[in-house]
């Protein structure tokens, strides 16, 4: 992993930690088993506003792209928006 990508991953994880949101990085594979990119998901336990949340999966996708660097860059803005919504929800409780 390149140094800039590593820094971007840590920045994304730090932002998620600030909001109390879990992050999962999943490699994507095509039907032949070849690496085809990355998907980044979030997890928030106990927040009813999470789209796609079920008892088995309390989260959803943030971004998916052909490489980790692009996926991380694409995930940052929706993560910040989600974190701000989550903070407002917690403040109202």
N, C-alpha and C positions, 0 to 999 in steps of 0.2 A: 504494500500500500504506500502510495506517495505521501510525503510529509504534509502537503496542503490538504489532501483528503483526510488524513488522520486528524489534523486540526479541526477541519469542518465537522467530522464525526463527533469529536469531543465537544465542540461548541453546541451541536444539536443536543447531545446528551446533557450538557450543562443547562441548556434552556429547558429541557423536559424536567430535569430535577428541580429546577426553580418552581415549576408549577405542580410538581408531584405526579407527573405523568410518566408511565413506563413506555419504553421504546423497544421495538423488536426489529431486527434486521434479518430479512429472509432472502437467501439467494434464489433467483428464478432459473428454471431449467426448461428447455424446449422438450418436445416429445422424444427426442433422441438422447436426452440426458446431458446436453451441452449447456454450459453456462450462458444465460441470456439476459442477465441484469440483476437488479435488486428491487425488493419491495420493502418499504419502511412502514410499520404499523405502530399505533399507539394503544395503550391500555390504561383505562381509568376505572377502578373498581368503585361501585356504589354511586355512580352518577347517572341518573335516569335519562339525561339528554344526549347520551352517546348514541349516535346513529349506528344501527346494526348491532347494538349491544344485546346479548342474550346471556343466559345463565352460564353458558359454556365459553362465551367470547365477549368480554367487556371492553371492546375497542373496535377499531376500524383502520382502514388504510389511510396513510398520510400521503405517500408518493410511491411511484414505481417508475424505474428508468433503466436504460441499457447498461449503466455503470453506477457504481456506488457514489462517485463524486456528483453526478447529475441528480441521483435520487435524494441525496442529502440536501443539496441546494433547493430542490423542489419541495422538500418536506418542511423547511424552516418556517416559511410564512404561514402555512396552515397550522403548524404546531403553535406558533405564537397566538394566532387567532383563537384556537381551541383553548389554550392556556388562559387567555383573557376571559373567555366565556366561563371557564371553570372557576376562575377567581371570583367573578360576579355571582355565580351560583352559590359558592361557599359563603360569600359575604351576606347573601340574603337568607341563608339558613339560620 
